[in-house]
Amino acid sequence: MTPNLPEIQITHHARATRLRLRVEPTQIRLTVPHFCTKRQIADFLKESEQWMIETWQKQQEKVGQVDRELPTELKLFNLDRPLQVIYQVQKNSYVFDEQSHQLFISDRDSARYLKAFVIAYAKHYLPIYLKQVSSEIGLKYAECAIRQPKTRWGSCTSKHDIMLNSVLVLVDQQITRYVCVHELAHTRHFDHSPAFWAEVEKHDANYKNHRKILKSGVMPWWWS
């Protein structure tokens, strides 16, 4: 089996009269008659390998095109309902109409402008939210910076300066809060010791589940 293909699902069928190969978006299936030997199956798969690779790649491209559509709604961590996103011809890269809960994005370079809006939104609202969480749990910090690192959700320096990733405005508020709690806990324990995790748990009893969600990956395709 080539590494470019998923594991092939082989099914023996009493009524099958010939080997039948089907390439689907999520799997490859081979139906074989009962009289077929393992050698015959292996030979058939070897002969069909190039066709399988080409067909599988075409299927994945189709799936990718569907997945890579830009969102028509944008859920932000501190809003009760999603923003309606409208792509249109306009001079400004984006226009945020807070009253109507609509975001207008220029169709010139929509993915980049959508990200630009999220970054601007994050720079305004994440520092406010961090200050709120800090006040709630009684852990103080120095400065707050909002950036777009590729591999970190946040960080805390020895001087208690905290950095938060802009993409945190696109996740559920409980996840954003966990990252804030995590970095604020570093102002008391500058490590990942049991004492540190005990501090995190004190302010977020469900932190293990929140960590798991973050590790599973939450960034949309247009962010990168």
FENKA-V346092 format. One record per pair of residues at least 6 apart in sequence whose C-alpha atoms are under 7 Angstrom apart, sorted by the first residue. I is the first residue (numbers start at 1). J is the second residue. If there is no record, write none. Layout:
BEGIN
i,j
I,J
I,J
END
This chain:
BEGIN
i,j
4,53
5,53
6,27
8,28
8,29
8,30
9,28
9,29
9,30
10,29
10,30
10,31
11,30
11,31
11,32
12,31
12,32
12,33
12,34
13,31
13,32
13,33
13,34
14,33
14,34
16,32
16,33
17,33
18,32
18,33
19,31
19,32
19,33
20,30
20,31
20,32
21,29
21,30
21,31
22,28
22,29
22,30
23,29
23,52
23,55
23,56
25,59
25,60
68,221
72,84
72,85
72,86
73,82
73,83
73,84
73,85
74,82
74,83
74,84
74,85
75,81
75,82
75,83
75,170
76,82
76,169
76,170
76,171
77,169
77,170
77,171
77,172
77,173
78,173
83,101
83,102
83,103
84,101
84,102
84,103
85,102
85,103
85,104
86,103
86,104
86,105
87,104
87,105
87,106
87,107
88,105
88,106
88,107
89,106
89,107
90,106
92,106
93,105
93,106
93,113
94,104
94,105
94,106
94,113
94,117
95,103
95,104
95,105
96,102
96,103
96,104
97,103
105,113
105,114
111,222
115,223
119,166
122,166
122,169
123,146
127,144
130,180
134,140
137,203
139,184
141,160
141,161
141,184
141,187
142,160
142,161
143,161
143,162
144,161
144,162
144,163
145,162
145,163
145,164
146,163
146,164
146,165
146,166
147,163
147,164
147,165
147,166
148,165
148,166
149,165
153,164
153,165
153,179
154,163
154,164
154,165
154,179
154,183
155,162
155,163
155,164
155,183
156,162
156,163
156,183
156,186
160,187
162,183
168,176
175,210
178,204
178,207
178,210
181,200
181,203
182,200
185,196
185,199
185,200
189,196
201,207
END
